[in-house]
Amino acid sequence: MFVVLEGIEGSGKTTLLGGLEEGLREDGHAVVVTREPGGSRIGEAIRELFLSHSVALEPLTEAFLVNAARAQHVAEVIRPALAAGRIVLCDRFVDSTLAYQGYGRGVDLHQLHAICEVATGGLEPDLVLVMDMPVSVASARLHGRLEMMDRIESENDGFHARVRQGFLALALTPRHRVLDATLPEKRLLDLALHEVRKQLSIEIS
Ligand code: T5A
């Protein structure tokens, strides 16, 4: 099963992924945790470039870069793990491109869908957990690491608000679940584990 976590920066995806991984391993599942951009050697190199302040990137260049990383990630990590019967937990996937480069930067959504489709070969997640929270709350959480803000995190609140609205607009499908990311960590983990276990029972039956 392929599970993706999405949401704006600071919404708690990485924290939740750690808890999900532990809970699912305790259930006896083999789990692979990975992320985008990244996940493979070339993907991590692209990530470094993508997040660096040292380069100015056109929105379409951003879209092609994350999708170059994604093509390698899908072929080298995600598809083999799924074929081996593992649960793949992925920090961000296609919705991030649609939300950041589409809703955030203004790249045409039809073009983005087409680019992502080529990169994924049509692979779609079975479940997408969307961590939703106001931008102001997420920014306050990240405030302590102001000096370490990457190129995208450093964008203004208006950009992040468009990205948040993008994630919510994309979440209107049966495979998406929107979680209130302002909830305490333990409560969020319980809700997320419940959703993943429910989806697993559907996949198995
Ligand atoms: N990107 C990515 C694109 O533009 N296009 C794309 O196609 C893709 C794939 C990737 C960047 O690339 C962009 C989007 C991103 O800008 P990233 O590292 O994956 O960067 O994403 P970030 O969201 O920046 O990762 P962060 O680590 O900043 O945020 P998380 O993972 O959402 O949040 P987390 O877990 O690190 O938590 C943040 C803080 O909140 C606390 C944590 O302890 C931590 O201090 N916290 C909570 N506090 C209270 N209650 C809770 N429930 C909490 N959960 C966590």
py3Dmol code that shows the C-alpha trace and the ligand (Angstrom):
import py3Dmol

protein = """\
ATOM      1  CA  MET A   1       0.000   0.000   0.000  1.00  0.00           C
ATOM      2  CA  PHE A   2       1.178   3.467  -0.928  1.00  0.00           C
ATOM      3  CA  VAL A   3       0.457   6.200   1.654  1.00  0.00           C
ATOM      4  CA  VAL A   4       1.389   9.859   1.127  1.00  0.00           C
ATOM      5  CA  LEU A   5       1.481  12.714   3.631  1.00  0.00           C
ATOM      6  CA  GLU A   6       0.889  16.215   2.313  1.00  0.00           C
ATOM      7  CA  GLY A   7       0.578  19.702   3.771  1.00  0.00           C
ATOM      8  CA  ILE A   8       2.272  23.066   4.152  1.00  0.00           C
ATOM      9  CA  GLU A   9       5.693  23.412   5.818  1.00  0.00           C
ATOM     10  CA  GLY A  10       5.623  22.866   9.553  1.00  0.00           C
ATOM     11  CA  SER A  11       2.297  21.009   9.505  1.00  0.00           C
ATOM     12  CA  GLY A  12       3.894  18.003  11.212  1.00  0.00           C
ATOM     13  CA  LYS A  13       4.297  15.508   8.355  1.00  0.00           C
ATOM     14  CA  THR A  14       7.745  14.319   9.386  1.00  0.00           C
ATOM     15  CA  THR A  15       6.687  13.923  13.025  1.00  0.00           C
ATOM     16  CA  LEU A  16       3.585  11.958  12.047  1.00  0.00           C
ATOM     17  CA  LEU A  17       5.535   9.749   9.623  1.00  0.00           C
ATOM     18  CA  GLY A  18       7.811   8.625  12.451  1.00  0.00           C
ATOM     19  CA  GLY A  19       4.821   7.617  14.589  1.00  0.00           C
ATOM     20  CA  LEU A  20       3.080   5.878  11.693  1.00  0.00           C
ATOM     21  CA  GLU A  21       6.195   3.906  10.847  1.00  0.00           C
ATOM     22  CA  GLU A  22       6.530   2.716  14.439  1.00  0.00           C
ATOM     23  CA  GLY A  23       2.830   1.853  14.792  1.00  0.00           C
ATOM     24  CA  LEU A  24       2.722  -0.105  11.528  1.00  0.00           C
ATOM     25  CA  ARG A  25       5.943  -1.990  12.340  1.00  0.00           C
ATOM     26  CA  GLU A  26       4.407  -2.943  15.698  1.00  0.00           C
ATOM     27  CA  ASP A  27       1.427  -4.288  13.706  1.00  0.00           C
ATOM     28  CA  GLY A  28       3.942  -6.551  11.915  1.00  0.00           C
ATOM     29  CA  HIS A  29       4.152  -4.718   8.572  1.00  0.00           C
ATOM     30  CA  ALA A  30       7.285  -4.115   6.505  1.00  0.00           C
ATOM     31  CA  VAL A  31       7.458  -0.360   6.006  1.00  0.00           C
ATOM     32  CA  VAL A  32       9.550   1.877   3.742  1.00  0.00           C
ATOM     33  CA  VAL A  33       9.703   5.567   4.663  1.00  0.00           C
ATOM     34  CA  THR A  34      10.757   7.979   1.966  1.00  0.00           C
ATOM     35  CA  ARG A  35      10.355  11.577   0.801  1.00  0.00           C
ATOM     36  CA  GLU A  36      10.092  13.985  -2.116  1.00  0.00           C
ATOM     37  CA  PRO A  37      11.972  15.627  -3.512  1.00  0.00           C
ATOM     38  CA  GLY A  38      14.531  12.969  -2.656  1.00  0.00           C
ATOM     39  CA  GLY A  39      14.327   9.299  -1.804  1.00  0.00           C
ATOM     40  CA  SER A  40      17.057   8.206  -4.209  1.00  0.00           C
ATOM     41  CA  ARG A  41      20.685   9.299  -4.571  1.00  0.00           C
ATOM     42  CA  ILE A  42      20.023  11.534  -7.558  1.00  0.00           C
ATOM     43  CA  GLY A  43      16.730  12.669  -5.977  1.00  0.00           C
ATOM     44  CA  GLU A  44      18.540  13.861  -2.848  1.00  0.00           C
ATOM     45  CA  ALA A  45      21.054  15.751  -5.030  1.00  0.00           C
ATOM     46  CA  ILE A  46      18.160  17.412  -6.868  1.00  0.00           C
ATOM     47  CA  ARG A  47      16.532  18.231  -3.506  1.00  0.00           C
ATOM     48  CA  GLU A  48      19.652  20.059  -2.350  1.00  0.00           C
ATOM     49  CA  LEU A  49      19.682  22.161  -5.507  1.00  0.00           C
ATOM     50  CA  PHE A  50      15.901  22.692  -5.395  1.00  0.00           C
ATOM     51  CA  LEU A  51      15.894  24.041  -1.830  1.00  0.00           C
ATOM     52  CA  SER A  52      19.099  26.056  -2.123  1.00  0.00           C
ATOM     53  CA  HIS A  53      19.027  29.861  -1.936  1.00  0.00           C
ATOM     54  CA  SER A  54      21.940  29.932  -4.380  1.00  0.00           C
ATOM     55  CA  VAL A  55      19.742  29.352  -7.427  1.00  0.00           C
ATOM     56  CA  ALA A  56      16.783  31.295  -8.849  1.00  0.00           C
ATOM     57  CA  LEU A  57      14.410  28.865 -10.524  1.00  0.00           C
ATOM     58  CA  GLU A  58      11.577  29.505 -12.953  1.00  0.00           C
ATOM     59  CA  PRO A  59       8.315  27.873 -11.777  1.00  0.00           C
ATOM     60  CA  LEU A  60       8.382  25.444 -14.704  1.00  0.00           C
ATOM     61  CA  THR A  61      12.012  24.563 -13.924  1.00  0.00           C
ATOM     62  CA  GLU A  62      10.900  23.721 -10.367  1.00  0.00           C
ATOM     63  CA  ALA A  63       8.211  21.448 -11.802  1.00  0.00           C
ATOM     64  CA  PHE A  64      10.659  19.615 -14.063  1.00  0.00           C
ATOM     65  CA  LEU A  65      13.273  19.276 -11.302  1.00  0.00           C
ATOM     66  CA  VAL A  66      10.896  17.702  -8.775  1.00  0.00           C
ATOM     67  CA  ASN A  67       9.549  15.427 -11.474  1.00  0.00           C
ATOM     68  CA  ALA A  68      13.018  14.330 -12.578  1.00  0.00           C
ATOM     69  CA  ALA A  69      13.618  13.340  -8.951  1.00  0.00           C
ATOM     70  CA  ARG A  70      10.168  11.696  -8.872  1.00  0.00           C
ATOM     71  CA  ALA A  71      10.774   9.554 -11.972  1.00  0.00           C
ATOM     72  CA  GLN A  72      13.901   8.083 -10.357  1.00  0.00           C
ATOM     73  CA  HIS A  73      12.172   7.732  -6.977  1.00  0.00           C
ATOM     74  CA  VAL A  74       9.191   5.860  -8.409  1.00  0.00           C
ATOM     75  CA  ALA A  75      11.366   3.520 -10.492  1.00  0.00           C
ATOM     76  CA  GLU A  76      14.127   2.902  -7.936  1.00  0.00           C
ATOM     77  CA  VAL A  77      12.330   2.993  -4.588  1.00  0.00           C
ATOM     78  CA  ILE A  78       8.522   3.102  -4.622  1.00  0.00           C
ATOM     79  CA  ARG A  79       7.569   0.534  -7.269  1.00  0.00           C
ATOM     80  CA  PRO A  80      10.097  -2.109  -6.061  1.00  0.00           C
ATOM     81  CA  ALA A  81       8.935  -1.660  -2.438  1.00  0.00           C
ATOM     82  CA  LEU A  82       5.282  -2.013  -3.408  1.00  0.00           C
ATOM     83  CA  ALA A  83       6.094  -5.064  -5.548  1.00  0.00           C
ATOM     84  CA  ALA A  84       7.809  -6.613  -2.491  1.00  0.00           C
ATOM     85  CA  GLY A  85       4.596  -6.160  -0.480  1.00  0.00           C
ATOM     86  CA  ARG A  86       5.866  -3.302   1.690  1.00  0.00           C
ATOM     87  CA  ILE A  87       3.871  -0.327   2.895  1.00  0.00           C
ATOM     88  CA  VAL A  88       5.408   2.828   1.431  1.00  0.00           C
ATOM     89  CA  LEU A  89       5.038   5.972   3.561  1.00  0.00           C
ATOM     90  CA  CYS A  90       6.033   8.979   1.500  1.00  0.00           C
ATOM     91  CA  ASP A  91       6.525  12.556   2.714  1.00  0.00           C
ATOM     92  CA  ARG A  92       4.979  14.503  -0.238  1.00  0.00           C
ATOM     93  CA  PHE A  93       4.179  13.344  -3.784  1.00  0.00           C
ATOM     94  CA  VAL A  94       2.277  14.694  -6.824  1.00  0.00           C
ATOM     95  CA  ASP A  95      -0.136  16.876  -4.808  1.00  0.00           C
ATOM     96  CA  SER A  96       2.855  18.921  -3.615  1.00  0.00           C
ATOM     97  CA  THR A  97       3.737  19.787  -7.216  1.00  0.00           C
ATOM     98  CA  LEU A  98       0.138  20.753  -7.975  1.00  0.00           C
ATOM     99  CA  ALA A  99      -0.145  22.784  -4.743  1.00  0.00           C
ATOM    100  CA  TYR A 100       3.281  24.530  -4.801  1.00  0.00           C
ATOM    101  CA  GLN A 101       4.056  24.938  -8.503  1.00  0.00           C
ATOM    102  CA  GLY A 102       0.376  25.106  -9.558  1.00  0.00           C
ATOM    103  CA  TYR A 103      -1.628  26.940  -6.886  1.00  0.00           C
ATOM    104  CA  GLY A 104       1.435  28.624  -5.383  1.00  0.00           C
ATOM    105  CA  ARG A 105       3.484  29.626  -8.454  1.00  0.00           C
ATOM    106  CA  GLY A 106       0.694  29.707 -11.032  1.00  0.00           C
ATOM    107  CA  VAL A 107       1.909  27.009 -13.465  1.00  0.00           C
ATOM    108  CA  ASP A 108      -0.991  25.658 -15.520  1.00  0.00           C
ATOM    109  CA  LEU A 109      -2.526  22.690 -13.672  1.00  0.00           C
ATOM    110  CA  HIS A 110      -3.194  20.695 -16.858  1.00  0.00           C
ATOM    111  CA  GLN A 111       0.466  20.976 -17.835  1.00  0.00           C
ATOM    112  CA  LEU A 112       1.523  19.924 -14.333  1.00  0.00           C
ATOM    113  CA  HIS A 113      -0.806  16.905 -14.374  1.00  0.00           C
ATOM    114  CA  ALA A 114       0.753  15.843 -17.687  1.00  0.00           C
ATOM    115  CA  ILE A 115       4.346  16.231 -16.437  1.00  0.00           C
ATOM    116  CA  CYS A 116       3.570  14.332 -13.217  1.00  0.00           C
ATOM    117  CA  GLU A 117       1.812  11.566 -15.142  1.00  0.00           C
ATOM    118  CA  VAL A 118       4.955  11.009 -17.224  1.00  0.00           C
ATOM    119  CA  ALA A 119       7.165  10.945 -14.097  1.00  0.00           C
ATOM    120  CA  THR A 120       4.972   8.526 -12.133  1.00  0.00           C
ATOM    121  CA  GLY A 121       3.957   6.316 -15.047  1.00  0.00           C
ATOM    122  CA  GLY A 122       0.427   6.626 -13.666  1.00  0.00           C
ATOM    123  CA  LEU A 123       1.253   5.428 -10.137  1.00  0.00           C
ATOM    124  CA  GLU A 124      -1.178   6.919  -7.617  1.00  0.00           C
ATOM    125  CA  PRO A 125      -1.281   6.689  -3.826  1.00  0.00           C
ATOM    126  CA  ASP A 126      -3.908   4.479  -2.161  1.00  0.00           C
ATOM    127  CA  LEU A 127      -4.285   7.006   0.636  1.00  0.00           C
ATOM    128  CA  VAL A 128      -3.293  10.670   1.014  1.00  0.00           C
ATOM    129  CA  LEU A 129      -3.309  12.200   4.497  1.00  0.00           C
ATOM    130  CA  VAL A 130      -3.473  15.983   4.223  1.00  0.00           C
ATOM    131  CA  MET A 131      -2.205  17.848   7.272  1.00  0.00           C
ATOM    132  CA  ASP A 132      -4.207  21.060   7.339  1.00  0.00           C
ATOM    133  CA  MET A 133      -3.561  24.084   9.536  1.00  0.00           C
ATOM    134  CA  PRO A 134      -3.491  27.890   9.287  1.00  0.00           C
ATOM    135  CA  VAL A 135      -0.253  29.243   7.805  1.00  0.00           C
ATOM    136  CA  SER A 136       0.261  31.471  10.863  1.00  0.00           C
ATOM    137  CA  VAL A 137       0.312  28.468  13.220  1.00  0.00           C
ATOM    138  CA  ALA A 138       2.718  26.512  10.995  1.00  0.00           C
ATOM    139  CA  SER A 139       5.004  29.560  10.647  1.00  0.00           C
ATOM    140  CA  ALA A 140       5.084  29.989  14.425  1.00  0.00           C
ATOM    141  CA  ARG A 141       6.213  26.367  14.763  1.00  0.00           C
ATOM    142  CA  LEU A 142       9.053  26.966  12.312  1.00  0.00           C
ATOM    143  CA  HIS A 143       9.979  30.325  13.808  1.00  0.00           C
ATOM    144  CA  GLY A 144      12.791  28.811  15.864  1.00  0.00           C
ATOM    145  CA  ARG A 145      14.640  27.791  12.716  1.00  0.00           C
ATOM    146  CA  LEU A 146      14.381  31.108  10.838  1.00  0.00           C
ATOM    147  CA  GLU A 147      18.067  31.093   9.878  1.00  0.00           C
ATOM    148  CA  MET A 148      17.735  27.622   8.372  1.00  0.00           C
ATOM    149  CA  MET A 149      14.690  28.439   6.215  1.00  0.00           C
ATOM    150  CA  ASP A 150      15.094  26.944   2.717  1.00  0.00           C
ATOM    151  CA  ARG A 151      14.193  28.640  -0.582  1.00  0.00           C
ATOM    152  CA  ILE A 152      10.518  27.608  -0.512  1.00  0.00           C
ATOM    153  CA  GLU A 153       9.983  28.048   3.237  1.00  0.00           C
ATOM    154  CA  SER A 154      11.222  31.636   2.829  1.00  0.00           C
ATOM    155  CA  GLU A 155       8.292  32.532   0.529  1.00  0.00           C
ATOM    156  CA  ASN A 156       5.708  34.973   1.934  1.00  0.00           C
ATOM    157  CA  ASP A 157       2.502  34.046   3.778  1.00  0.00           C
ATOM    158  CA  GLY A 158       0.361  34.753   0.687  1.00  0.00           C
ATOM    159  CA  PHE A 159       2.235  32.045  -1.213  1.00  0.00           C
ATOM    160  CA  HIS A 160       1.798  29.533   1.609  1.00  0.00           C
ATOM    161  CA  ALA A 161      -1.905  30.424   1.922  1.00  0.00           C
ATOM    162  CA  ARG A 162      -2.409  29.650  -1.812  1.00  0.00           C
ATOM    163  CA  VAL A 163      -0.554  26.364  -1.328  1.00  0.00           C
ATOM    164  CA  ARG A 164      -2.806  25.465   1.616  1.00  0.00           C
ATOM    165  CA  GLN A 165      -5.930  26.236  -0.447  1.00  0.00           C
ATOM    166  CA  GLY A 166      -4.463  24.119  -3.234  1.00  0.00           C
ATOM    167  CA  PHE A 167      -4.052  21.104  -0.944  1.00  0.00           C
ATOM    168  CA  LEU A 168      -7.656  21.497   0.237  1.00  0.00           C
ATOM    169  CA  ALA A 169      -8.955  21.811  -3.336  1.00  0.00           C
ATOM    170  CA  LEU A 170      -7.065  18.652  -4.311  1.00  0.00           C
ATOM    171  CA  ALA A 171      -8.358  16.726  -1.294  1.00  0.00           C
ATOM    172  CA  LEU A 172     -11.892  16.262  -2.632  1.00  0.00           C
ATOM    173  CA  THR A 173     -11.385  12.640  -3.712  1.00  0.00           C
ATOM    174  CA  PRO A 174     -12.191   9.351  -1.932  1.00  0.00           C
ATOM    175  CA  ARG A 175      -8.485   8.634  -1.427  1.00  0.00           C
ATOM    176  CA  HIS A 176      -7.825  11.860   0.517  1.00  0.00           C
ATOM    177  CA  ARG A 177      -8.362  12.424   4.244  1.00  0.00           C
ATOM    178  CA  VAL A 178      -7.896  15.915   5.684  1.00  0.00           C
ATOM    179  CA  LEU A 179      -6.545  15.904   9.245  1.00  0.00           C
ATOM    180  CA  ASP A 180      -6.614  18.862  11.619  1.00  0.00           C
ATOM    181  CA  ALA A 181      -2.854  19.348  12.073  1.00  0.00           C
ATOM    182  CA  THR A 182      -3.347  21.613  15.112  1.00  0.00           C
ATOM    183  CA  LEU A 183      -4.374  18.579  17.194  1.00  0.00           C
ATOM    184  CA  PRO A 184      -1.904  17.158  19.738  1.00  0.00           C
ATOM    185  CA  GLU A 185       0.643  14.724  18.263  1.00  0.00           C
ATOM    186  CA  LYS A 186      -0.791  11.633  19.976  1.00  0.00           C
ATOM    187  CA  ARG A 187      -4.353  12.349  18.810  1.00  0.00           C
ATOM    188  CA  LEU A 188      -3.170  12.944  15.238  1.00  0.00           C
ATOM    189  CA  LEU A 189      -1.222   9.704  15.253  1.00  0.00           C
ATOM    190  CA  ASP A 190      -4.277   7.760  16.470  1.00  0.00           C
ATOM    191  CA  LEU A 191      -6.425   9.285  13.698  1.00  0.00           C
ATOM    192  CA  ALA A 192      -3.802   8.636  11.018  1.00  0.00           C
ATOM    193  CA  LEU A 193      -3.186   5.046  12.162  1.00  0.00           C
ATOM    194  CA  HIS A 194      -6.918   4.435  12.119  1.00  0.00           C
ATOM    195  CA  GLU A 195      -7.134   5.652   8.501  1.00  0.00           C
ATOM    196  CA  VAL A 196      -4.154   3.567   7.364  1.00  0.00           C
ATOM    197  CA  ARG A 197      -5.404   0.406   9.106  1.00  0.00           C
ATOM    198  CA  LYS A 198      -8.881   0.900   7.599  1.00  0.00           C
ATOM    199  CA  GLN A 199      -7.356   1.261   4.114  1.00  0.00           C
ATOM    200  CA  LEU A 200      -5.152  -1.802   4.698  1.00  0.00           C
ATOM    201  CA  SER A 201      -8.187  -3.919   5.544  1.00  0.00           C
ATOM    202  CA  ILE A 202      -9.812  -2.783   2.256  1.00  0.00           C
ATOM    203  CA  GLU A 203      -6.643  -3.586   0.265  1.00  0.00           C
ATOM    204  CA  ILE A 204      -6.342  -7.035   1.852  1.00  0.00           C
ATOM    205  CA  SER A 205     -10.036  -8.054   1.460  1.00  0.00           C
TER     206      SER A 205
END
"""
ligand_1 = """\
55
T5A
N 8.092 20.921 -2.873
C 8.098 19.578 -2.738
C 7.600 21.547 -4.023
O 7.605 22.776 -4.124
N 7.097 20.753 -5.005
C 7.078 19.377 -4.932
O 6.607 18.696 -5.869
C 7.599 18.771 -3.739
C 7.591 17.272 -3.617
C 10.273 20.100 0.682
C 9.984 21.428 0.047
O 9.838 21.207 -1.326
C 8.620 21.745 -1.777
C 7.737 21.812 -0.586
C 8.702 22.039 0.547
O 8.906 23.433 0.655
P 10.178 19.256 3.113
O 11.342 19.177 4.007
O 9.614 18.013 2.612
O 10.600 20.272 1.962
O 8.936 19.930 3.694
P 8.700 20.731 4.937
O 7.237 20.792 4.990
O 9.488 21.988 4.823
O 9.204 19.851 6.163
P 9.213 20.377 7.619
O 10.093 19.443 8.356
O 9.526 21.809 7.662
O 7.720 20.287 8.095
P 6.860 19.070 8.561
O 7.537 17.784 8.253
O 5.507 19.243 8.026
O 6.769 19.303 10.107
P 7.601 18.632 11.301
O 7.093 17.291 11.603
O 9.060 18.791 11.024
O 7.130 19.577 12.502
C 7.452 20.951 12.536
C 7.530 21.386 14.025
O 6.248 21.244 14.626
C 6.316 20.362 15.756
C 7.562 19.522 15.553
O 8.071 19.081 16.783
C 8.484 20.528 14.865
O 9.082 21.363 15.811
N 5.079 19.547 15.701
C 4.001 19.760 16.484
N 3.758 20.683 17.447
C 2.518 20.638 18.043
N 1.550 19.712 17.722
C 1.771 18.780 16.775
N 0.804 17.899 16.465
C 3.045 18.794 16.109
N 3.571 18.021 15.108
C 4.810 18.513 14.884
"""
view = py3Dmol.view(width=600, height=400)
view.addModel(protein, "pdb")
view.setStyle({"model": 0}, {"cartoon": {"style": "trace"}})
view.addModel(ligand_1, "xyz")
view.setStyle({"model": 1}, {"stick": {}})
view.zoomTo()
view.show()
